[in-house]
Amino acid sequence: MLTIKQITENTEAVLRGLEKKHFKNAKETIEQAILFNDKRRNTQSILDSNLAEVNALSKTIGQLMKEGKKEEAAAARERVAELKEQNKSLDTQMSDAATELQNILYTIPNIPYESVPEGVCAEDNVIEKTGGMETALPTDALPHWELAKKYDLIDFDLGVKITGAGFPVYKGKGAQLQRALINFFLDEARHSGYTEIMPPTVVNAASGYGTGQLPDKEGQMYHCQLDDLYLIPTAEVPVTNIYRDVILDEKELPIKNCAYTQCFRREAGSYGKDVRGLNRLHEFSKVELVRIDKPENSEQSHQEMLAHVEGLLQKLELPYRILRLCGGDMSFTAALCFDFEVYSEAQKRWLEVSSVSNFDTYQANRLKCRYRSAEKKTELCHTLNGSALALPRIVAALLENHQTPEGIRIPKALVPYCGFEWIN
Protein backbone atom coordinates (compact mmCIF):
# COMPACT_ATOMS: atom_id res chain seq x y z
CA MET A 1 0.00 0.00 0.00
CA LEU A 2 1.03 3.62 -0.27
CA THR A 3 2.72 5.08 2.77
CA ILE A 4 1.05 8.00 4.50
CA LYS A 5 4.31 9.88 3.93
CA GLN A 6 3.89 9.45 0.16
CA ILE A 7 0.37 10.80 0.41
CA THR A 8 1.07 13.79 2.65
CA GLU A 9 4.33 14.87 1.00
CA ASN A 10 3.30 14.27 -2.63
CA THR A 11 -0.47 14.67 -2.55
CA GLU A 12 -0.84 16.15 -6.04
CA ALA A 13 1.42 13.51 -7.62
CA VAL A 14 -0.55 10.75 -5.87
CA LEU A 15 -3.83 12.19 -7.15
CA ARG A 16 -2.46 12.36 -10.71
CA GLY A 17 -1.40 8.72 -10.45
CA LEU A 18 -4.79 7.64 -9.14
CA GLU A 19 -6.43 9.55 -11.98
CA LYS A 20 -4.29 7.60 -14.47
CA LYS A 21 -5.55 4.39 -12.85
CA HIS A 22 -9.12 5.71 -13.00
CA PHE A 23 -9.59 5.22 -9.27
CA LYS A 24 -13.01 6.56 -8.30
CA ASN A 25 -13.39 9.10 -5.49
CA ALA A 26 -9.62 9.56 -5.33
CA LYS A 27 -9.73 13.10 -3.92
CA GLU A 28 -12.25 12.22 -1.21
CA THR A 29 -10.32 9.05 -0.24
CA ILE A 30 -7.01 10.89 0.01
CA GLU A 31 -8.63 13.66 2.07
CA GLN A 32 -10.03 11.04 4.45
CA ALA A 33 -6.60 9.42 4.79
CA ILE A 34 -5.01 12.77 5.61
CA LEU A 35 -7.83 13.59 8.06
CA PHE A 36 -7.40 10.37 10.03
CA ASN A 37 -3.62 10.72 9.94
CA ASP A 38 -3.89 14.25 11.39
CA LYS A 39 -6.29 12.98 14.06
CA ARG A 40 -3.89 10.15 14.92
CA ARG A 41 -0.90 12.52 15.11
CA ASN A 42 -2.73 15.20 17.11
CA THR A 43 -4.02 12.62 19.57
CA GLN A 44 -0.53 11.15 19.87
CA SER A 45 0.84 14.64 20.58
CA ILE A 46 -1.67 15.23 23.39
CA LEU A 47 -1.04 11.74 24.75
CA ASP A 48 2.74 12.30 24.75
CA SER A 49 2.27 15.61 26.55
CA ASN A 50 0.04 13.99 29.16
CA LEU A 51 2.48 11.14 29.70
CA ALA A 52 5.31 13.62 30.17
CA GLU A 53 3.23 15.49 32.77
CA VAL A 54 2.34 12.22 34.55
CA ASN A 55 6.02 11.28 34.74
CA ALA A 56 6.99 14.72 36.03
CA LEU A 57 4.22 14.77 38.66
CA SER A 58 5.02 11.21 39.79
CA LYS A 59 8.59 12.24 40.49
CA THR A 60 7.49 15.25 42.58
CA ILE A 61 4.90 13.47 44.75
CA GLY A 62 7.49 11.70 46.89
CA GLN A 63 9.48 14.90 47.34
CA LEU A 64 6.37 16.85 48.34
CA MET A 65 5.53 14.20 50.96
CA LYS A 66 9.07 14.42 52.38
CA GLU A 67 8.67 18.17 52.65
CA GLY A 68 5.35 17.76 54.41
CA LYS A 69 3.36 19.33 51.64
CA LYS A 70 0.57 16.79 51.87
CA GLU A 71 -2.10 18.92 50.20
CA GLU A 72 0.13 19.62 47.21
CA ALA A 73 1.04 15.92 47.00
CA ALA A 74 -2.67 14.98 47.12
CA ALA A 75 -3.43 17.51 44.36
CA ALA A 76 -0.62 16.03 42.27
CA ARG A 77 -2.04 12.53 42.77
CA GLU A 78 -5.49 13.70 41.68
CA ARG A 79 -3.98 15.29 38.58
CA VAL A 80 -2.08 12.08 37.76
CA ALA A 81 -5.28 10.05 38.13
CA GLU A 82 -7.15 12.55 35.93
CA LEU A 83 -4.46 12.41 33.24
CA LYS A 84 -4.36 8.60 33.29
CA GLU A 85 -8.11 8.48 32.77
CA GLN A 86 -7.81 10.95 29.89
CA ASN A 87 -5.00 8.86 28.42
CA LYS A 88 -7.21 5.77 28.30
CA SER A 89 -9.68 7.67 26.14
CA LEU A 90 -6.91 9.24 24.04
CA ASP A 91 -5.28 5.86 23.50
CA THR A 92 -8.60 4.45 22.23
CA GLN A 93 -9.10 7.46 19.95
CA MET A 94 -5.59 7.13 18.57
CA SER A 95 -6.00 3.41 17.99
CA ASP A 96 -9.34 3.95 16.24
CA ALA A 97 -7.85 6.67 14.00
CA ALA A 98 -4.90 4.42 13.12
CA THR A 99 -7.27 1.56 12.25
CA GLU A 100 -9.44 3.82 10.08
CA LEU A 101 -6.33 5.14 8.35
CA GLN A 102 -5.06 1.60 7.70
CA ASN A 103 -8.43 0.52 6.27
CA ILE A 104 -8.47 3.51 3.93
CA LEU A 105 -4.90 2.88 2.78
CA TYR A 106 -5.85 -0.71 1.94
CA THR A 107 -8.40 0.58 -0.57
CA ILE A 108 -6.01 2.90 -2.46
CA PRO A 109 -4.29 1.28 -5.50
CA ASN A 110 -0.63 1.62 -6.38
CA ILE A 111 0.57 4.66 -8.31
CA PRO A 112 1.60 3.86 -11.90
CA TYR A 113 5.03 4.83 -13.20
CA GLU A 114 5.39 7.70 -15.65
CA SER A 115 6.07 5.17 -18.43
CA VAL A 116 2.55 3.72 -18.04
CA PRO A 117 0.39 4.96 -20.94
CA GLU A 118 -2.91 6.74 -20.44
CA GLY A 119 -5.97 4.63 -21.13
CA VAL A 120 -9.13 3.10 -19.76
CA CYS A 121 -9.24 -0.50 -20.99
CA ALA A 122 -7.41 -3.25 -22.92
CA GLU A 123 -7.91 -1.46 -26.25
CA ASP A 124 -5.65 1.33 -24.96
CA ASN A 125 -2.68 -0.94 -24.20
CA VAL A 126 0.47 -0.36 -26.24
CA ILE A 127 2.01 -3.17 -28.32
CA GLU A 128 5.72 -3.16 -27.46
CA LYS A 129 6.84 -6.12 -29.56
CA THR A 130 5.61 -9.06 -31.63
CA GLY A 131 7.51 -12.26 -32.29
CA GLY A 132 7.41 -16.00 -32.70
CA MET A 133 6.67 -18.28 -35.57
CA GLU A 134 3.92 -17.58 -38.07
CA THR A 135 1.31 -20.30 -38.24
CA ALA A 136 -0.18 -21.80 -41.39
CA LEU A 137 -3.07 -24.05 -40.41
CA PRO A 138 -5.07 -26.52 -42.47
CA THR A 139 -8.25 -25.14 -44.01
CA ASP A 140 -10.32 -27.27 -41.64
CA ALA A 141 -8.43 -26.12 -38.51
CA LEU A 142 -10.26 -26.71 -35.23
CA PRO A 143 -10.37 -24.74 -31.96
CA HIS A 144 -8.69 -26.44 -29.02
CA TRP A 145 -11.91 -27.71 -27.42
CA GLU A 146 -12.69 -29.67 -30.60
CA LEU A 147 -9.10 -30.94 -30.81
CA ALA A 148 -9.26 -32.00 -27.15
CA LYS A 149 -12.38 -34.03 -27.92
CA LYS A 150 -11.00 -35.45 -31.17
CA TYR A 151 -7.80 -36.75 -29.53
CA ASP A 152 -9.38 -37.51 -26.12
CA LEU A 153 -7.10 -35.04 -24.27
CA ILE A 154 -9.48 -33.03 -22.09
CA ASP A 155 -13.00 -33.87 -20.92
CA PHE A 156 -14.92 -30.69 -20.14
CA ASP A 157 -18.24 -32.49 -19.54
CA LEU A 158 -16.67 -34.83 -17.00
CA GLY A 159 -15.31 -31.80 -15.14
CA VAL A 160 -18.85 -30.39 -15.00
CA LYS A 161 -20.11 -33.70 -13.61
CA ILE A 162 -17.43 -33.90 -10.90
CA THR A 163 -17.30 -30.23 -9.90
CA GLY A 164 -18.82 -27.73 -12.33
CA ALA A 165 -17.98 -25.59 -15.34
CA GLY A 166 -14.40 -24.35 -15.40
CA PHE A 167 -12.85 -27.50 -13.85
CA PRO A 168 -11.70 -29.68 -16.79
CA VAL A 169 -10.36 -33.22 -16.53
CA TYR A 170 -7.09 -33.86 -18.43
CA LYS A 171 -6.62 -37.37 -19.79
CA GLY A 172 -3.89 -39.45 -21.41
CA LYS A 173 -1.59 -37.32 -23.54
CA GLY A 174 -3.49 -34.24 -22.38
CA ALA A 175 -2.43 -34.93 -18.79
CA GLN A 176 1.11 -35.78 -19.95
CA LEU A 177 1.28 -32.48 -21.84
CA GLN A 178 0.27 -30.60 -18.68
CA ARG A 179 2.94 -32.30 -16.61
CA ALA A 180 5.53 -31.78 -19.36
CA LEU A 181 4.85 -28.05 -19.47
CA ILE A 182 5.07 -27.73 -15.68
CA ASN A 183 8.44 -29.50 -15.59
CA PHE A 184 9.71 -27.56 -18.59
CA PHE A 185 8.79 -24.21 -17.02
CA LEU A 186 10.30 -25.16 -13.65
CA ASP A 187 13.54 -26.39 -15.23
CA GLU A 188 13.86 -23.22 -17.30
CA ALA A 189 13.32 -21.13 -14.16
CA ARG A 190 15.93 -23.11 -12.26
CA HIS A 191 18.43 -22.65 -15.11
CA SER A 192 17.79 -18.90 -14.80
CA GLY A 193 18.72 -18.91 -11.12
CA TYR A 194 15.31 -19.26 -9.47
CA THR A 195 14.89 -21.38 -6.33
CA GLU A 196 11.86 -23.63 -6.46
CA ILE A 197 9.28 -23.33 -3.68
CA MET A 198 6.36 -25.68 -3.03
CA PRO A 199 3.96 -23.51 -0.99
CA PRO A 200 0.47 -24.16 0.41
CA THR A 201 -2.45 -23.47 -1.92
CA VAL A 202 -4.57 -22.03 0.87
CA VAL A 203 -3.59 -18.88 2.76
CA ASN A 204 -4.86 -16.84 5.69
CA ALA A 205 -6.32 -13.36 5.38
CA ALA A 206 -3.06 -11.72 6.47
CA SER A 207 -1.36 -13.19 3.40
CA GLY A 208 -4.16 -11.93 1.16
CA TYR A 209 -3.78 -8.43 2.59
CA GLY A 210 -0.01 -8.69 2.34
CA THR A 211 0.08 -8.97 -1.45
CA GLY A 212 -3.02 -6.87 -2.10
CA GLN A 213 -5.59 -9.48 -3.14
CA LEU A 214 -7.58 -8.41 -0.09
CA PRO A 215 -9.73 -6.45 0.18
CA ASP A 216 -9.61 -5.64 -3.56
CA LYS A 217 -10.27 -9.16 -4.96
CA GLU A 218 -12.19 -10.68 -2.06
CA GLY A 219 -15.20 -11.55 -4.21
CA GLN A 220 -12.98 -13.26 -6.80
CA MET A 221 -11.28 -15.60 -4.32
CA TYR A 222 -12.67 -18.88 -3.04
CA HIS A 223 -13.16 -18.46 0.71
CA CYS A 224 -13.26 -21.34 3.20
CA GLN A 225 -15.43 -19.51 5.72
CA LEU A 226 -15.26 -22.02 8.57
CA ASP A 227 -11.48 -21.68 8.82
CA ASP A 228 -11.25 -18.18 7.30
CA LEU A 229 -8.77 -19.39 4.66
CA TYR A 230 -8.58 -18.53 0.96
CA LEU A 231 -7.67 -20.70 -2.05
CA ILE A 232 -4.82 -18.94 -3.82
CA PRO A 233 -5.44 -17.19 -7.16
CA THR A 234 -1.69 -17.37 -7.87
CA ALA A 235 1.50 -18.63 -6.20
CA GLU A 236 2.51 -14.98 -5.88
CA VAL A 237 0.47 -14.83 -2.67
CA PRO A 238 2.12 -17.57 -0.55
CA VAL A 239 5.61 -17.14 -2.03
CA THR A 240 5.78 -13.37 -1.53
CA ASN A 241 4.36 -13.75 1.98
CA ILE A 242 7.39 -15.83 2.94
CA TYR A 243 9.03 -12.43 3.40
CA ARG A 244 6.23 -10.80 5.41
CA ASP A 245 7.64 -9.12 8.55
CA VAL A 246 11.19 -9.99 7.47
CA ILE A 247 14.25 -7.74 7.37
CA LEU A 248 16.64 -9.10 4.74
CA ASP A 249 20.34 -8.42 4.52
CA GLU A 250 21.33 -6.44 1.45
CA LYS A 251 23.66 -9.29 0.44
CA GLU A 252 20.65 -11.65 0.12
CA LEU A 253 19.15 -9.58 -2.71
CA PRO A 254 17.95 -10.22 -5.30
CA ILE A 255 15.79 -13.10 -4.10
CA LYS A 256 14.52 -15.20 -7.02
CA ASN A 257 11.85 -17.82 -6.35
CA CYS A 258 9.61 -19.88 -8.60
CA ALA A 259 6.66 -22.10 -7.75
CA TYR A 260 4.21 -24.40 -9.47
CA THR A 261 0.73 -24.47 -7.93
CA GLN A 262 -2.87 -25.02 -8.78
CA CYS A 263 -4.66 -21.66 -8.88
CA PHE A 264 -8.30 -20.92 -8.12
CA ARG A 265 -10.37 -17.99 -9.35
CA ARG A 266 -14.11 -17.54 -9.16
CA GLU A 267 -14.11 -15.41 -12.34
CA ALA A 268 -17.50 -14.04 -11.36
CA GLY A 269 -19.30 -12.36 -14.25
CA SER A 270 -17.32 -14.15 -17.01
CA TYR A 271 -19.42 -15.52 -19.83
CA GLY A 272 -19.65 -15.93 -23.61
CA LYS A 273 -16.95 -16.90 -26.10
CA ASP A 274 -14.17 -15.84 -23.73
CA VAL A 275 -14.91 -18.83 -21.49
CA ARG A 276 -15.01 -21.55 -24.16
CA GLY A 277 -12.75 -24.52 -23.50
CA LEU A 278 -9.57 -23.52 -21.69
CA ASN A 279 -9.95 -19.79 -22.27
CA ARG A 280 -11.09 -19.05 -18.72
CA LEU A 281 -11.09 -21.58 -15.88
CA HIS A 282 -11.81 -21.67 -12.17
CA GLU A 283 -8.90 -24.05 -11.48
CA PHE A 284 -5.68 -24.14 -13.48
CA SER A 285 -1.96 -24.83 -13.23
CA LYS A 286 0.66 -22.09 -13.28
CA VAL A 287 4.36 -21.56 -12.69
CA GLU A 288 5.05 -18.21 -11.06
CA LEU A 289 8.23 -16.17 -10.71
CA VAL A 290 8.68 -13.91 -7.67
CA ARG A 291 11.59 -11.53 -7.21
CA ILE A 292 12.53 -9.24 -4.32
CA ASP A 293 15.18 -6.64 -4.96
CA LYS A 294 16.62 -3.28 -4.00
CA PRO A 295 14.76 -0.29 -5.46
CA GLU A 296 17.65 0.74 -7.72
CA ASN A 297 17.80 -2.75 -9.26
CA SER A 298 14.11 -3.51 -9.77
CA GLU A 299 13.94 -2.11 -13.30
CA GLN A 300 16.72 -4.48 -14.38
CA SER A 301 14.98 -7.36 -12.55
CA HIS A 302 11.79 -6.57 -14.46
CA GLN A 303 13.61 -6.64 -17.80
CA GLU A 304 15.21 -10.00 -16.95
CA MET A 305 11.80 -11.47 -16.11
CA LEU A 306 10.36 -10.20 -19.39
CA ALA A 307 13.25 -11.76 -21.31
CA HIS A 308 12.71 -15.06 -19.49
CA VAL A 309 9.01 -15.26 -20.39
CA GLU A 310 9.71 -14.27 -23.99
CA GLY A 311 12.31 -17.04 -24.21
CA LEU A 312 9.74 -19.62 -23.08
CA LEU A 313 7.30 -18.58 -25.82
CA GLN A 314 10.04 -18.71 -28.42
CA LYS A 315 10.98 -22.25 -27.36
CA LEU A 316 7.33 -23.27 -27.57
CA GLU A 317 7.28 -21.91 -31.15
CA LEU A 318 4.23 -19.74 -30.58
CA PRO A 319 3.36 -16.38 -32.12
CA TYR A 320 3.27 -13.79 -29.33
CA ARG A 321 3.13 -10.12 -28.55
CA ILE A 322 4.12 -8.02 -25.53
CA LEU A 323 1.80 -5.26 -24.32
CA ARG A 324 2.57 -2.34 -22.04
CA LEU A 325 -0.62 -1.99 -20.03
CA CYS A 326 -2.34 1.37 -19.72
CA GLY A 327 -3.31 2.81 -16.35
CA GLY A 328 -6.93 1.71 -16.55
CA ASP A 329 -6.11 -1.92 -17.41
CA MET A 330 -3.43 -2.49 -14.77
CA SER A 331 -3.95 -4.48 -11.61
CA PHE A 332 -4.71 -2.80 -8.30
CA THR A 333 -1.19 -3.42 -6.99
CA ALA A 334 1.07 -2.91 -10.02
CA ALA A 335 3.16 0.18 -10.77
CA LEU A 336 4.18 -1.16 -14.20
CA CYS A 337 2.91 -4.24 -16.02
CA PHE A 338 3.55 -6.02 -19.31
CA ASP A 339 1.22 -8.70 -20.63
CA PHE A 340 2.26 -11.53 -22.94
CA GLU A 341 -0.34 -12.81 -25.37
CA VAL A 342 -0.18 -15.74 -27.79
CA TYR A 343 -2.15 -15.80 -30.99
CA SER A 344 -4.76 -18.46 -31.47
CA GLU A 345 -4.94 -18.97 -35.23
CA ALA A 346 -7.97 -21.24 -34.93
CA GLN A 347 -9.91 -18.76 -32.77
CA LYS A 348 -8.48 -15.70 -34.55
CA ARG A 349 -7.78 -13.96 -31.26
CA TRP A 350 -5.01 -13.14 -28.80
CA LEU A 351 -4.90 -15.02 -25.50
CA GLU A 352 -3.20 -13.58 -22.41
CA VAL A 353 -0.72 -16.06 -20.91
CA SER A 354 1.40 -13.93 -18.57
CA SER A 355 1.50 -10.65 -16.68
CA VAL A 356 4.90 -9.48 -15.46
CA SER A 357 4.61 -6.71 -12.89
CA ASN A 358 6.76 -4.40 -10.81
CA PHE A 359 4.98 -3.39 -7.60
CA ASP A 360 7.64 -0.91 -6.43
CA THR A 361 7.32 -0.68 -2.58
CA TYR A 362 3.53 -1.16 -2.60
CA GLN A 363 3.45 -4.82 -1.56
CA ALA A 364 6.58 -4.49 0.57
CA ASN A 365 4.92 -1.79 2.68
CA ARG A 366 1.91 -4.06 3.28
CA LEU A 367 4.19 -6.98 4.04
CA LYS A 368 6.75 -4.98 6.04
CA CYS A 369 9.35 -6.61 3.79
CA ARG A 370 12.54 -4.65 4.26
CA TYR A 371 16.28 -4.92 3.82
CA ARG A 372 19.19 -3.59 5.84
CA SER A 373 21.83 -1.81 3.77
CA ALA A 374 25.57 -1.84 4.36
CA GLU A 375 25.08 1.47 6.20
CA LYS A 376 22.66 -0.37 8.57
CA LYS A 377 19.74 1.66 7.22
CA THR A 378 16.43 -0.25 6.90
CA GLU A 379 14.47 0.34 3.68
CA LEU A 380 11.47 -1.17 1.90
CA CYS A 381 12.23 -3.69 -0.84
CA HIS A 382 10.71 -3.76 -4.32
CA THR A 383 8.67 -6.84 -5.24
CA LEU A 384 8.03 -8.23 -8.72
CA ASN A 385 6.23 -11.25 -10.10
CA GLY A 386 5.22 -12.85 -13.37
CA SER A 387 3.61 -15.97 -14.79
CA ALA A 388 6.10 -18.27 -16.48
CA LEU A 389 3.68 -19.56 -17.52
CA ALA A 390 -0.05 -20.11 -16.99
CA LEU A 391 -0.94 -23.41 -18.64
CA PRO A 392 -4.54 -23.33 -19.94
CA ARG A 393 -4.13 -20.84 -22.77
CA ILE A 394 -0.63 -22.12 -23.54
CA VAL A 395 -2.14 -25.59 -24.00
CA ALA A 396 -4.93 -24.06 -26.12
CA ALA A 397 -2.40 -22.24 -28.32
CA LEU A 398 -0.14 -25.29 -28.63
CA LEU A 399 -3.00 -27.52 -29.74
CA GLU A 400 -4.41 -24.99 -32.18
CA ASN A 401 -1.23 -23.56 -33.69
CA HIS A 402 0.61 -26.87 -34.05
CA GLN A 403 -2.25 -28.89 -35.58
CA THR A 404 -1.55 -30.55 -38.93
CA PRO A 405 -3.41 -33.08 -41.09
CA GLU A 406 -1.25 -35.77 -39.43
CA GLY A 407 -2.00 -34.64 -35.85
CA ILE A 408 -0.65 -32.12 -33.36
CA ARG A 409 3.10 -31.54 -33.46
CA ILE A 410 4.93 -31.12 -30.15
CA PRO A 411 7.56 -28.31 -30.13
CA LYS A 412 11.12 -29.62 -30.14
CA ALA A 413 11.96 -28.14 -26.70
CA LEU A 414 9.00 -29.97 -25.15
CA VAL A 415 9.55 -33.41 -26.66
CA PRO A 416 12.00 -34.65 -23.96
CA TYR A 417 9.42 -33.75 -21.32
CA CYS A 418 6.44 -35.29 -23.13
CA GLY A 419 8.10 -38.46 -24.31
CA PHE A 420 6.29 -38.17 -27.65
CA GLU A 421 6.57 -35.95 -30.75
CA TRP A 422 2.98 -36.11 -31.93
CA ILE A 423 -0.57 -36.31 -30.65
CA ASN A 424 -2.54 -38.33 -33.18
C-alpha positions, 0 to 999 in steps of 0.5 A, spaced: 500 500 500 502 507 499 505 510 505 502 516 508 508 519 507 507 518 500 500 521 500 502 527 505 508 529 502 506 528 494 499 529 494 498 532 487 502 527 484 498 521 488 492 524 485 495 524 478 497 517 479 490 515 481 487 519 476 491 515 471 488 508 474 481 511 474 480 510 481 473 513 483 473 518 489 480 519 489 480 526 492 475 524 497 479 518 499 485 521 500 482 527 504 479 522 508 486 518 509 489 525 511 484 527 516 485 520 520 492 521 519 492 528 522 487 525 528 492 520 529 498 525 530 494 530 534 491 525 539 498 522 539 501 529 541 496 530 546 497 523 549 505 524 549 504 531 553 500 527 558 504 522 559 510 527 560 506 530 565 504 524 569 512 522 569 513 529 572 508 529 577 510 522 579 517 524 580 514 530 585 509 526 589 514 523 593 518 529 594 512 533 596 511 528 601 518 528 604 517 536 605 510 535 608 506 538 603 501 533 603 495 537 600 500 539 594 502 531 593 494 529 594 493 535 588 498 532 584 495 525 585 489 527 583 492 530 577 495 524 575 489 520 576 485 525 571 491 524 566 491 517 566 483 516 565 484 521 559 490 517 556 485 511 556 480 515 552 486 518 548 489 511 547 482 508 544 481 514 539 488 514 537 488 506 535 481 507 532 484 513 528 490 508 526 485 503 524 481 507 520 487 510 516 489 503 515 483 501 512 483 507 507 490 505 505 488 498 503 483 501 498 487 505 495 491 502 489 498 503 487 501 509 483 503 507 476 510 509 473 510 515 468 512 510 463 505 507 463 500 509 458 494 513 459 488 509 457 481 506 460 481 498 458 485 493 454 484 497 447 488 502 450 494 498 451 500 499 447 504 493 443 511 493 445 513 487 440 511 481 436 515 475 435 514 468 434 513 463 428 507 464 423 502 459 423 499 456 417 493 451 419 489 446 415 483 449 411 479 445 416 483 447 422 479 446 429 479 450 436 482 447 441 476 444 445 474 440 438 481 438 438 481 435 445 475 431 444 478 429 437 484 426 440 481 424 447 485 429 451 481 433 455 474 432 458 470 438 459 463 435 460 466 430 466 469 436 469 462 439 470 459 432 472 465 432 478 465 439 480 462 444 475 464 448 469 471 451 469 474 445 472 476 440 466 479 433 466 485 432 463 486 425 460 492 421 457 496 425 452 493 431 455 495 430 462 502 428 460 502 435 456 500 438 462 505 435 466 511 436 461 509 443 461 510 444 468 516 440 468 519 444 462 517 451 465 520 449 472 527 447 469 527 453 465 526 457 471 531 453 475 536 454 469 535 462 470 537 462 477 530 461 481 529 457 487 523 452 487 518 453 492 512 448 493 507 452 498 500 451 500 495 453 496 490 455 501 492 462 505 490 466 511 487 473 510 493 476 512 497 473 506 491 476 502 492 483 505 499 482 504 500 482 497 493 486 495 488 481 493 484 483 499 480 487 500 480 488 492 479 481 490 475 478 495 469 476 491 474 473 486 477 468 491 474 462 493 473 463 501 473 457 506 469 460 511 469 455 517 477 456 517 477 463 514 482 461 509 482 462 501 484 458 495 490 462 492 489 465 485 496 465 484 502 462 487 505 470 488 500 470 494 504 464 498 511 465 495 511 473 496 508 472 503 514 468 505 518 475 506 512 478 510 515 481 517 522 480 514 528 484 514 533 481 509 540 483 509 542 487 502 547 481 500 541 476 500 538 480 494 535 479 489 531 473 491 529 469 485 523 464 487 519 460 482 513 455 484 508 451 481 501 451 484 494 449 482 490 456 482 483 458 483 479 464 481 471 464 481 471 469 475 464 471 477 461 475 471 465 471 465 461 468 460 460 468 452 466 466 447 471 468 452 470 462 457 469 456 451 474 450 453 480 452 456 480 460 455 477 461 462 477 456 468 476 456 475 482 451 477 488 451 473 496 450 473 501 455 473 508 456 474 510 463 477 516 467 478 517 472 484 523 476 485 525 481 491 530 486 490 533 493 491 529 499 489 535 501 484 535 494 481 528 492 480 527 495 473 533 491 471 529 485 474 523 486 471 527 486 464 530 479 466 523 477 467 520 479 461 526 476 457 525 469 461 518 469 459 519 471 452 524 465 451 519 460 453 514 462 448 520 462 443 521 455 445 514 453 444 514 456 437 508 460 438 506 467 435 506 472 441 506 479 442 508 483 448 503 489 451 505 495 455 498 496 459 495 502 460 493 505 467 486 503 466 487 496 465 493 495 470 492 491 476 490 494 483 497 493 486 502 494 479 506 500 478 508 497 471 505 491 467 507 487 461 502 482 458 504 476 454 499 474 449 499 468 444 495 468 438 490 463 437 490 462 429 484 457 430 480 462 434 483 468 430 484 472 437 489 473 442 490 469 449 493 472 455 498 467 458 502 472 462 503 478 466 509 481 469 509 486 474 513 491 478 509 493 484 515 498 487 514 498 494 507 497 494 506 490 496 513 491 501 509 496 505 503 491 506 508 486 508 513 490 512 518 486 507 525 490 508 532 490 507 538 492 511 543 496 507 551 496 508 550 502 512 545 499 517 539 503 514 532 499 513 528 500 507 522 497 503 524 492 498 521 492 491 517 486 489 516 483 482 512 477 479 510 474 473 507 468 470 512 463 467 507 460 464 499 459 466 498 453 462 490 453 460 491 458 454 498 455 452 495 448 451 490 451 447 495 455 443 499 449 442 493 444 440 491 450 435 497 452 432 501 446 431 495 442 428 496 438 422 493 433 417 497 428 421 495 430 428 498 435 433 506 436 433 509 437 439 515 443 439 522 440 439 523 443 446 518 440 449 519 433 446 524 430 452 518 432 457 512 429 453 516 423 451 512 423 444 513 428 438 505 427 436 498 427 438 494 423 433 
